[in-house]
Amino acid sequence: MTPRILLVDDEPAFRTLCAQWLEAEGYQLETGADLNELRGKLQQFDADLILLDLSLPPRFDPRHTLAALPQFIDRPVIILTGHGERELALEALSQGAWDFLAKPIDPDMLAVVVRRALTKHQLVRELNSLRQSRKPPLASLIGASPSMENIRALVQRIAPTDVRVLVTGPSGTGKEVISRAIHDLSQRAQGPFISVHCGAIPAELLESELFGHTRGAFTGADKARDGLLKLADGGTLFLDEIGEMPLAMQVKLLRVLQEGSFYPVGGRSLETIDVRVVSATNASLPDKVSRGEFREDLYYRIKGVTIETRPLDERPEDIPLLVGHFLELQARGQPPLRPDTEAFNWFIHRSWPGNVRELKSALDSVAAIARGGVIRLEDIALLYPDAKPGPAPAAAGDSLEAQVRALEIALITEALARHDNNRTHAAQALGLSRQGLLKKIERYGL
């Protein structure tokens, strides 16, 4: 596609001349005279680059333009400055602008700067897209803690087999992510992955949802319908919160696991299926068995290999990696937001009773109000009024080893983000040799 450029300057003659230069270079141009026009044009003209004058009507106040700059830096912004605005232009660079050009503009210099900005921006977008498309299944299991390393090792070993798996742990710790990684690494990866939340479907509907039904099996069954078990044939059936499954349904599921066959509701033809069952629960199934709330024979049928997830508060060294991962997902091909040091420490030091799910929700909220490509503690304080600088990037009570790992991961991640993943510059900022930094990056899986 032809690159699109939006030029915003209050001088009509300059806009006309500059547009002629850039159109001669093969670019598509739109122009505007002030910030309101800039905002309006962007709604219909998705510019790849913005050329922005600092002194714009009605205020002709460069600082007013600077204050609005963070709204536009999801693409390269090149500042156009007069002779006396060099310091302001440098301030614009610190807020995320790509470059600045002093007036009078040299056409050849303008062409070079624009070409470089567009090329770099396109490369960044393609690289981010490539990273997302090439991520192996295990890349979804984020963390450098011993518990996450153990989970990754287990998943890698059991995924190619058909052994049944039970994933246990608190809500929000990624049990479904682990289950999907098992499927993606298995021989069934090309088959379906069917997820069933056993507590979200009313007991009277669960049998029909799982087994399907024939036409006329009950009031409202005007046509036959395959159940989730049939849809999962050849793939993986994920039974989420299986501890909430009613006892009557547990008996019927047990037969499916024993014989690989079932009758649809109202049907007399036996259906056979070939599925791998992965279950998950945040409850203690042995306790439920002892109370008569879960069948013991079903428990031993589904447990196979048990994978236990740990609360996020017990693995603070995973938080910096999760923060970076979720911010990359939010970026959608654009440069991701990054937290400054105080914000990073707040995320790591805070307790997360909702675990990874709560952390992601907090990041989504804070990222929506952050400005200038950086998440700061004052942004967090707008949503979490008690937000204060954390004394250390680890929760109280963690072992010294866990606190050291969390601190190193946080500092390395923040330095890499600050220096655009330039490892040489990040190593210099951290007071490490480049080789020393590379070893730590490898050790923590960054």
N, C-alpha and C positions, 0 to 999 in steps of 0.2 A: 504494500500500500504506500501511496505517496505520503511522506511525513507531513504532519499538520502543525503549523506554528501560529500562535496567537500573539500579536504585537499590540501592546498597550502603551500609548504615549499621547500626550495632549496636543502635540504639534502636528497639524494635518499634513504639512509639507514633508516633515520627516517621516511620517507614516507612509505616505505615498512613495517616497524615494526608497525607503527601506524595504517596502513590499516589492517594489520592482527588482531590487537586488536579489531578494530571496526567491521570488518566483522564477527569475532567470536561472537560479540554481536547481529548480525543479521541485520546490516546496509549495504546499497549499497554504494560503494565508488568509487569516481573518484579523481585523484590527478593532481596537477600541480606544476610548479616550480617558476612562477612569475605572476605578475598582468596581463600580456597579455594573458597568458594561462588561468587565472581565468576568464577573460572576455569571451574568446573563448569557454571555457567549459560550461559556464552558458547559452550560446545560444542553446546548445543541451542537457544539463543536468540540469534540473530544480531542483537545490539542495534545500533541506529543511533546511540545516545548512551549514555554512562555518567555517572551521578551518584555520586560517590565521596567518602565521608567519610575524613578522614586518620587518625583515631584508631580503629583496628579491633582486635578481639581476635585472637589471645590476647595480643599484646604491647602493644597500645595505644600504639604508638610511631609517630608520623607519619613519621619517616624510613624506617622499614621499608616503609610504603606508598609513599613517594616512590621508593624503590629499585625497586619493582615496576611503577611507572607506565609505563615504556617498553614494557611488554608489551601495553598496551591502547590506545595512542594512534593506532592505525590508524582510529579513529573519534573524534569529539569526547568529551573527558572534562572534566566540570565538577566542580571540587573543592568539597566542603562543609567549612567550617572553623569552629572555635570562635573565641572572642575573641582568644586569645593565639597564634594560628597564622598571622597575616597574612604574616610573613616566609617561612614554609614554603610558604604558598600561592603567593607570588611565585616561589619556587624551582620549584614545580610548573609554573608557566607557562613558565619557561625550559626545562623538560624536555619541553614539548609539550602540556601541558594547555590546554584551550580558554579556560576562565575559572574564577573561583572565586566562591562566595557565602558570606557570613558568617552564622552562626546567631545569633539565630532567623531562619528564612527567611521572606521576604515572598512570599506566593503570586503576586502580580502580577509581581514582579521575576523569580521563578523561571520563570513562563510566558514572559516576554520573552526571557530569556537562553537558555532551551531552544529557543524558536522560531528565534532568530537562529542558534544553533549548527547546528540541523538544516537550516535553509535554506542556509547557507553550505556545509555539507558536501555537500548534494545538488547545489548549483551546481558545486562543484569536481569532483565525480564526472561530472556531465553534460558539463562543459567538457573534461575529459580524454578522455572517450569520443568527443566530437565532434572533437577534435583528431586522434585516431587514425583516425576514419572519413574525415576530409577530407584526409588527407595525400596530396599528389600523388605519382606514382611516383618523381620525382626526390628526394623527401624522404628516401628510403631511402639515398641516396648522401651520407653524412654527412661533412663536412669543410670547412675553410676554406683548406686549403693550395692552392698553385698547381696541383699535380698533380690534386687532386680537382675543382677548378674546371674544369680542362681536360677531365677525364673527363665531367663533367656536360654541358659544351658539346658534346662529341662524341656522347654518348648522345642528346641532344636532336635533333641533326641527322640521325643515321643511323637512329634508331628508326622513323620513318615509312616508310623505304624497306625493300626486301627484301634489301639487301646482306648477305652473310655476314660474321660478326664473329668475330675471335679475340681472347680476353681472356687476357693473359699476366701473370705476376707470382708472387711467393712465396705459399706456402700461408697461408691465413688472412687475405688482404687484401681479401676481398669480391668475388671473381670471379663467383660465382653471384648475388650481390645485383645486380651490374651487369647481368648477363645477364637477370635477371628484370625489371629496370627497362626494358631495351630492349624486352622483350616487352610490358610494361604500357603503354608509350608507342606501340606499333606499331599498324598496322591489324589485327593479328591478336590484339589484347588479349582479345577475347571467345572466342578459341580456346584449346586446351590448351597448357600449358607442361610439357613432358615432360623430366625430368632423368635422364641416364644417366651413371653413374660408370664410365668405361671400364676402370678398373683394379680395380674391386671385384667385377666379374662374371667367373668363371672363363672362360678362353678357349673351352672346349668348350661353354659355355652362352650365350656372348655372341651368336652368330649367331641362335639361337632366340629370345633375348630381344629382339633388334632386329627381326628379320624375321618372327617368329612361325612357326608350323608347322601342318601339316595333321594330321589324325588318322592315327595309325599311322606317322608320319614316323620315329619311333625308339622304342625300348623305353620305355614309360611315357607315351607321347603318346596317351592314350585319347580325347582330343577335340581339335578344332582350336582354335587360340588366336592372337589377333592379337598382333603384336609392338609394340614401343614406337614404331617408325616409323609404323605405321598409327594408333596412338593419338594421335600428334602431328599427324595430317593436319589442315590448316587452321590450325595454330598454330606453335609454336616447339619445335624439338628442341635441347636443351642437352646437348652432349657434354663432360662434365667430365673433366679429365685425359686428353685425347685422345692425348697422347704415350705413354700406356701401352697403347694399343690394339694387339693382335697384328697382324703384317704381313699375314697371310692375311685378316683381317677388314678391313684397310685397303683391300684390292683391291675387296672387295664394297661397301664404303661409297662408294668412288670412283664406281662405276657408278650408285649411287642419286643422288649429287650431279650426275652428268652427265646422266642420263636421267629422273630423277624416278620411277623404277619399280624393282621388285624381285620376286623369286619367294620366297614363304615356304618354309621348310625342308620338303622333301618335296612341294612343290606344283608344278603346271604352269600355273597361271593367273597371269598377270602382274598385279601390284597397282600402281596408280599413286597417288602422293601429292603433296600440295602443302605443303611444310614450309619454314620458315626455319631454317637451321642456325647456332647460336651455339656456338662451341667455347671451351674454356679449358684452360690447362696451366700448370704451374709449371716446366716444363722448357724448354730452348732447342731449339725444333724445328729450326732450321737446323743446330745441332750434331748432332742425331739424324739428320737427313738426310745429313750428311756421313759419319756412321758407318754408314749403311745401315740404321738402326733405324726410320726413318720415310720413307714414300714422298714423293718430291719433288713429284710431280703432285698428290697429295692435299693436301700443304702449301699449294700455290698455290690449290687449290680452296677451302680453308676459311679462308684468311687474310683475304681481302676487306679490311676495315678492322681494323687491330690496335689494341687498347686495352691499354696497359701500366699495371698497378698498382704502386705503390711501397711498400716496407716501412714499417711504422708508425714506426720509429725515424728515418726520413728526413722525416717530416711531423708533428713533435710538436704543432704547432698544431691538429691534428685531434683529439688525445686528449681535451681538455676537452669538445668537442662529442659525441664518442662516449660518454664517461662519462655525460653528461647524458641522452643518447638511451637508453642501456641501462637507466639507473635509472628513466626514465619507463616503459619497457616492463615493468620488474619491478613497478611500482606498481599496475597493473591498476585504474586509476580512483581509487586512494587517493593521498594526498600522497606524492610520491616522496622517497626518502632523498636526502640531500645530503652530500658530503664536506666536512669543514672544510678550512681552508687547507693545513694540513700534509699531510692525506691527498691533497688535490688535487695538491700538488706531488710527492708520492710517485708517484702514477699517471703524471704527466707526465714525471718525471725517470727513471723506471725503464726499462730496456731490455725490449722485448717481441719476442723472437725468433719467437714464435708469432703475432705481429701482432694484428689485430683479434679473432681467435678467442680468443687467449690473454687479451687484455684483458677480453673479455666473461666468460670463465670465472672470472677473478680477481674481477671485480665481483660475479658471482653468489655466489661463496663468501663474500666479505667482507660483502655485504649480508645474508646469512643470519644472521650473528652480531652485526651492528650493533644498537645500542640507542638509543632516544630520537630516532629519525628522522635521526640524524647518523652518518656514517662517520668515525671518528677513527683517528689513526695507531696508537693502542693496539689497536684492533680488527684492523687490518691485521697488526700484529706477532704476533698470536696464530696467524696462518696463515703469515706471512712473518717469521720471527724476526730477520732482518737488516734489517727496515724501520727506517729512520731518516729524520729530516727532510731533504728534498732541498735542496741549496744554490741551485738555480735550476730553473724548470720547463722545461728543455730539455736534450736530451742533448748531451754534450760533442762538439765538432766541428761542431755546426750553425752555419749562417751567423748573423750578428748579426740580420739581418732575420727569420729563422725564429724565433730566440729571443725577439725583441721581440713578434712575432705570438703565439707560444705564451703568453708572460707576460700580454699584454693579454687574450687570450681566457680564460685561466684566471681572472684577477682579475674580469673582467666576469661570467663565468658563475657564479662563487662568490658575488659580490655580489647578482646577481639571485636566486639560490636562497635566499640568506639573508634577502632582503627580499620573499619571495613574489612575485617578478617585478614588484614596484613599481619602475618605472624612475626615478621622481623620487628615492625613498629610496636606490636603488642608486647613482645619480649623485652624491648628496650624500656617500655613504660613500666613493666613489672620488675625490672632489674634482674632479668634472667638472660641467659644465652639463648639463642634461637633453638639450639639442640635441646637445651633443658626444657624449654616450653613445649617442643614437639613431643618429648617423652611424657610430659604431664597430660598433653592432649590425648595421646594414645592410651595412657593409663586410665583416664576417666572417660574415654569414649566420646570426646567432644566433637 
